[in-house]
């Protein structure tokens, strides 16, 4: 749903305690964005897409969040369209554009949903469709994965990141996230503190055992460890998939896998870059 309909539906989900407010977390993250984070995000995009620049190409950011990846794509020369279901995330992306690319006619930002087929079809075709860590939070992940194919142009790329599925861990994390979004502020703070302590403890133990000092830098893509933690703990709705399930899903739909980076069977996201053949006859499994 685009525009005001999206905002109204999102507000209803939040009021019913069925959705984490990602945009509020990203609004706080904006204060940490600097040229170093932008450069990190830009380099990560270049590495996964296998391109030094995106000049002359179109880029659709499905679930733009803070807007950092959209800004990176714009820095690489792409004409960018950013959409998000959360109105606060739309505001974050617009604020980032105001700071770094004011009045830029080649960067469009709007409210929109990955579950709205009619809306996605209306956007036209893009050379790169990007959705990092978003589609598993829609509440209908497989439908969202299907829908993100709609705007991928022939010869275009689809870059997604999806949480890794682990039978026991995924069920436990889903319960944790559901509890978090349905809890009062004080309980949320306690859950965050507990999860943060566990993760910091694990990092410290690993570093000590390896004879190294803990890495104090931020994670890849220019993100912040604290804001990623809040996003991870609160991120509900929540689903996950194995790398093989994602690969098979898109192969059956005629896409080819260009690049994959997994989390090594752990708790993070697996990243995929697929390409849509320029001609239908070139698609695997579709040849006659």
C-alpha positions as CSV (number, residue, x, y, z in Angstrom):
1,X,0.0,0.0,0.0
2,X,1.4,3.3,-1.0
3,X,1.2,6.7,0.7
4,X,-1.4,7.4,3.5
5,X,-2.8,3.8,3.3
6,X,0.6,2.4,4.2
7,X,1.0,4.8,7.1
8,X,-2.5,4.0,8.5
9,X,-1.9,0.2,8.2
10,X,1.5,0.5,9.9
11,X,0.0,2.5,12.7
12,X,-2.6,-0.2,13.3
13,X,0.1,-2.9,13.4
14,X,2.0,-0.9,16.0
15,X,-1.1,-0.2,18.1
16,X,-1.9,-3.9,18.2
17,X,1.7,-4.6,19.4
18,X,2.3,-6.8,16.4
19,X,5.1,-4.7,14.8
20,X,8.4,-3.2,16.0
21,X,8.9,0.5,15.1
22,X,12.1,0.2,13.1
23,X,11.9,3.8,12.1
24,X,12.3,5.1,15.6
25,X,15.5,3.1,16.0
26,X,16.9,4.4,12.7
27,X,16.0,8.0,13.7
28,X,18.4,7.6,16.6
29,X,21.0,6.0,14.3
30,X,21.0,9.1,12.1
31,X,23.1,11.0,14.7
32,X,26.0,8.5,14.1
33,X,26.1,8.7,10.3
34,X,29.3,10.3,9.0
35,X,31.5,10.0,5.9
36,X,33.2,6.9,7.3
37,X,29.9,5.0,7.7
38,X,28.8,6.2,4.2
39,X,32.1,4.9,2.7
40,X,31.7,1.6,4.5
41,X,28.2,1.2,3.1
42,X,29.3,2.2,-0.4
43,X,32.2,-0.3,-0.4
44,X,29.9,-3.1,0.8
45,X,27.4,-2.4,-2.0
46,X,30.2,-2.4,-4.6
47,X,31.6,-5.7,-3.3
48,X,28.3,-7.6,-3.4
49,X,27.1,-6.2,-6.7
50,X,30.5,-6.6,-8.4
51,X,30.4,-3.1,-9.7
52,X,32.7,-0.1,-9.1
53,X,29.9,2.4,-9.9
54,X,26.2,2.4,-10.8
55,X,26.2,5.3,-13.2
56,X,23.3,5.2,-15.6
57,X,21.6,2.5,-13.6
58,X,18.4,2.6,-11.6
59,X,18.2,1.4,-8.0
60,X,15.1,0.4,-5.9
61,X,15.6,0.2,-2.2
62,X,12.8,-1.8,-0.7
63,X,12.7,-1.0,3.0
64,X,15.2,1.9,3.0
65,X,15.3,2.1,6.9
66,X,17.8,4.9,7.7
67,X,18.4,5.6,4.0
68,X,22.2,4.8,4.3
69,X,22.2,2.2,1.5
70,X,20.1,4.5,-0.7
71,X,22.6,7.2,-0.2
72,X,25.5,4.8,-1.0
73,X,23.8,3.9,-4.2
74,X,23.3,7.5,-5.1
75,X,27.0,8.2,-4.4
76,X,27.8,5.4,-6.9
77,X,25.8,7.3,-9.5
78,X,22.5,5.4,-9.5
79,X,19.1,7.0,-9.9
80,X,17.5,5.9,-6.7
81,X,13.9,5.2,-5.5
82,X,13.5,4.5,-1.8
83,X,10.4,3.0,-0.1
84,X,9.5,1.9,3.3
85,X,6.5,0.7,5.2
86,X,7.4,2.5,8.4
87,X,6.7,6.3,8.1
88,X,9.5,7.1,10.5
89,X,11.9,5.3,8.2
90,X,10.6,7.3,5.3
91,X,11.3,10.4,7.3
92,X,14.8,9.2,8.2
93,X,15.6,8.6,4.5
94,X,14.4,12.0,3.6
95,X,16.5,13.6,6.4
96,X,19.6,11.8,5.0
97,X,18.8,13.1,1.6
98,X,18.4,16.6,3.0
99,X,21.8,16.4,4.6
100,X,23.8,14.9,1.8
101,X,21.8,15.4,-1.4
102,X,19.3,18.3,-1.0
103,X,16.8,18.8,-3.8
104,X,18.2,15.8,-5.7
105,X,15.8,15.0,-8.5
106,X,17.3,11.5,-9.0
107,X,16.5,10.3,-5.5
108,X,12.8,9.7,-4.9
109,X,11.6,8.7,-1.4
110,X,8.1,7.5,-0.5
111,X,5.9,5.2,1.7
112,X,5.3,1.8,0.2
113,X,4.9,-1.9,1.0
114,X,6.7,-4.9,-0.3
115,X,3.4,-6.7,0.0
116,X,1.5,-4.4,-2.3
117,X,1.7,-6.0,-5.8
118,X,-0.2,-3.3,-7.6
119,X,2.1,-0.6,-6.1
120,X,5.3,-2.5,-7.0
121,X,4.1,-3.1,-10.5
122,X,3.4,0.6,-10.9
123,X,7.0,1.5,-10.2
124,X,8.4,0.0,-13.5
125,X,11.6,-1.9,-13.9
126,X,15.0,-1.3,-12.1
127,X,18.5,-2.4,-12.8
128,X,19.1,-3.2,-9.2
129,X,16.4,-4.1,-6.6
130,X,17.9,-4.1,-3.1
131,X,16.3,-5.2,0.2
132,X,18.7,-5.9,3.0
133,X,17.3,-7.5,6.2
134,X,13.7,-6.3,5.4
135,X,11.5,-9.0,3.8
136,X,11.7,-11.4,6.8
137,X,10.0,-8.6,8.8
138,X,6.9,-8.2,6.6
139,X,4.9,-10.9,8.2
140,X,4.6,-12.6,4.8
141,X,8.2,-13.3,3.9
142,X,7.7,-15.7,0.9
143,X,5.1,-13.4,-0.6
144,X,7.5,-10.5,-0.2
145,X,10.3,-12.5,-1.8
146,X,8.0,-13.2,-4.7
147,X,6.9,-9.5,-5.0
148,X,10.5,-8.2,-5.1
149,X,10.9,-9.9,-8.5
150,X,8.3,-7.7,-10.1
151,X,10.5,-4.6,-10.5
152,X,13.7,-6.4,-11.5
153,X,14.4,-5.5,-15.1
154,X,15.6,-8.1,-17.7
155,X,19.3,-8.3,-17.1
156,X,18.9,-6.7,-13.7
157,X,20.1,-7.7,-10.3
158,X,18.2,-8.6,-7.1
159,X,20.3,-8.1,-3.8
160,X,18.6,-9.4,-0.7
161,X,19.6,-10.4,2.8
162,X,17.5,-12.9,4.8
163,X,17.9,-14.2,8.4
164,X,19.4,-17.7,8.5
165,X,16.9,-20.4,9.6
166,X,17.9,-22.7,12.5
167,X,15.1,-25.0,13.9
168,X,15.6,-24.3,17.6
169,X,17.2,-20.9,17.5
170,X,14.6,-19.4,15.1
171,X,11.7,-20.5,17.2
172,X,13.3,-19.1,20.4
173,X,14.2,-15.8,18.8
174,X,10.7,-15.4,17.4
175,X,9.3,-15.8,20.9
176,X,11.8,-13.2,22.2
177,X,10.9,-10.7,19.6
178,X,7.2,-11.2,20.1
179,X,7.6,-10.7,23.9
180,X,9.7,-7.5,23.3
181,X,7.1,-5.7,21.1
182,X,4.3,-6.7,23.5
183,X,6.1,-5.6,26.6
184,X,6.1,-2.2,28.5
185,X,9.1,0.1,28.1
186,X,10.8,-1.1,31.3
187,X,10.6,-4.7,30.4
188,X,12.0,-3.9,26.9
189,X,15.0,-2.2,28.5
190,X,15.7,-5.3,30.6
191,X,15.5,-7.6,27.6
192,X,17.9,-5.3,25.7
193,X,20.3,-5.2,28.6
194,X,20.3,-8.9,28.9
195,X,20.8,-9.6,25.2
196,X,23.5,-7.0,25.0
197,X,25.4,-8.5,27.9
198,X,25.3,-12.0,26.4
199,X,26.5,-10.8,23.0
200,X,29.3,-8.6,24.5
201,X,30.3,-11.5,26.7
202,X,30.6,-13.9,23.8
203,X,32.7,-11.4,21.8
204,X,35.0,-10.9,24.7
205,X,35.5,-14.6,25.3
206,X,36.2,-15.3,21.6
207,X,38.7,-12.5,21.5
208,X,40.5,-13.6,24.7
209,X,40.7,-17.2,23.5
210,X,42.1,-16.0,20.1
211,X,44.7,-13.9,21.9
212,X,43.2,-10.7,20.5
213,X,41.7,-7.5,21.8
214,X,38.0,-7.2,21.1
215,X,37.2,-5.4,17.9
216,X,35.7,-2.0,18.8
217,X,34.8,-1.0,15.3
218,X,31.3,-1.0,13.8
219,X,30.0,-3.9,11.7
220,X,30.0,-3.8,7.9
221,X,27.7,-1.7,5.7
222,X,28.4,1.3,8.0
223,X,25.9,0.2,10.6
224,X,26.1,0.7,14.4
225,X,26.4,-2.3,16.8
226,X,24.0,-0.8,19.3
227,X,21.3,0.1,16.8
228,X,21.7,-3.3,15.1
229,X,21.2,-4.9,18.5
230,X,17.9,-2.9,19.1
231,X,16.8,-3.8,15.6
232,X,17.7,-7.5,16.1
233,X,15.9,-7.8,19.5
234,X,12.8,-5.9,18.5
235,X,12.5,-7.0,14.9
236,X,9.0,-8.5,14.8
237,X,7.3,-9.9,12.7
238,X,10.2,-12.3,12.1
239,X,10.8,-15.2,9.7
240,X,14.0,-16.9,8.4
241,X,15.1,-19.3,5.6
242,X,18.1,-21.5,4.8
243,X,20.4,-20.5,2.0
244,X,19.2,-23.5,0.0
245,X,15.6,-22.5,0.4
246,X,16.3,-19.0,-1.0
247,X,18.4,-20.3,-3.8
248,X,15.8,-22.9,-4.8
249,X,13.0,-20.3,-4.6
250,X,14.6,-17.9,-7.1
251,X,16.1,-20.6,-9.3
252,X,12.6,-22.0,-9.9
253,X,11.6,-18.4,-11.0
254,X,14.4,-18.2,-13.6
255,X,17.0,-16.2,-11.7
256,X,20.7,-17.0,-11.5
257,X,22.8,-16.8,-8.4
258,X,25.7,-14.4,-8.9
259,X,27.1,-14.1,-5.4
260,X,26.3,-15.4,-1.9
261,X,27.8,-14.6,1.5
262,X,26.5,-16.7,4.4
263,X,26.7,-16.2,8.1
264,X,28.4,-19.6,8.4
265,X,25.3,-21.4,9.8
266,X,25.0,-18.8,12.6
267,X,22.4,-16.3,13.7
268,X,22.9,-13.5,11.2
269,X,21.7,-12.8,7.7
270,X,22.7,-14.6,4.5
271,X,23.3,-12.2,1.5
272,X,22.4,-13.1,-2.1
273,X,22.8,-11.4,-5.4
274,X,20.7,-12.9,-8.2
275,X,20.4,-11.8,-11.8
276,X,17.4,-11.9,-14.1
277,X,18.5,-13.1,-17.6
278,X,18.1,-10.5,-20.3
279,X,16.2,-13.1,-22.4
280,X,13.7,-15.7,-21.0
281,X,15.4,-18.5,-22.9
282,X,18.5,-17.9,-20.9
283,X,16.8,-18.6,-17.6
284,X,17.7,-21.9,-15.8
285,X,14.9,-24.3,-15.7
286,X,12.8,-22.4,-18.3
287,X,14.4,-23.7,-21.4
288,X,12.3,-25.7,-23.8
